[in-house]
Amino acid sequence: MGNGLYFSFSVFLVPLVDEFHWSRGLTAGAQSISTIVQGLLAPVAGILVDRFGPRRVILTGAALLSGASLLGATIHSAWELYLYTGALGAAGLVGLGPVPMGVLISRWFSERRGRAVGVAFSGMGFGVFVMGPLAQWLIAVAGWRVASAVLGLGALGVLAPIVWIGARDPVPASARAGGSSRAGELPAPAPDWTLKRAVATRTFWALWLANMCTPLAVFPVTTHQVAFAIDRGFEPMLAASVFGVMGLMSILGRAGFGLAADRFGGPLAATVSYGCTAGGSLALLALESDQRAGWLVAYALLFGLGFGARGPIITVMASDLFGGRRLGVIYGALSLGNGFGGAIGPWFGGFVHDVMGSYRLVFLASVVFCALGSTCFWLAPRRAP
């Protein structure tokens, strides 16, 4: 729900530009600000998770993100868009994001963690699959303001009870009757890593850079994908549906690459996922000169498989390498890289289009950052699969 609501911004981009006559760079800049705020708040979320537990942080995130969508229905100026989407929505997404979720899952599963994280994070892809076409349908029927309010209310109604019931820490093994550690029990204590010790390692900075390169490869494309497809002459609902198919493929990608991280190691799994992302970007590059819908389908399939796949892999690697009582703050610090890269990405895509009238450079840059991100993973090898 959280990621579906957040990434539906690409569907709202077109009606916002049409109504307010803002440039695409200015409008997409709201998502860039959002990613900056997410990066800055990620270590804070880690500290709060370590101190108060994941459930309270996730509940707060659900309330903030839903509130941002409701307030987004009232905007009349760019500063309001930046405040609601860029600040409030960002704070909500951090609370619903990989820091509290990753820590919670790592506490429940000590074996086959890649599979567990991949399956859990695949819900992000399902959210994108549902929310993209739903947002476009609501916009077509009732306008973008009503659509934003309905999605916000719906998200809160779904998220609050699910988080209250499900987002609980496992029961410590010592509190259960006999037996060895199983799912639902806390594993044996991990080495007592601290943030100071972690940042002194090459592994930490390799994962930090991988976190930065990933949104630079992904966000300039996803933010502008619907606008690009409409520019190429495709109907808005078809463009939003392709966005939804990409989310559906992401379900398979996140779960599959999480399993691959367990079986073959994180670096190889990440490299293959980056190859899918690069292939999707090249399909859009081909669509610049060839208007056949097949390229759009190829983009949805390939880019979708890689969409979000690095998140579970980084979560697993960070849990394996830096597990312990301070995993939350360490993982939050790693997420600063994601915030930095994501801050540049959406604005970069809009700026390039405003200046050049084309997204060609955006798609080529995506391929380059895929290669750089893959290299970073090989510099931070996880434990033997």
Order of alpha helices (4+ residues) and beta strands (2+ residues): alpha-alpha-alpha-alpha-alpha-alpha-alpha-alpha-alpha-alpha-alpha-alpha-alpha-alpha-alpha-alpha-alpha-alpha
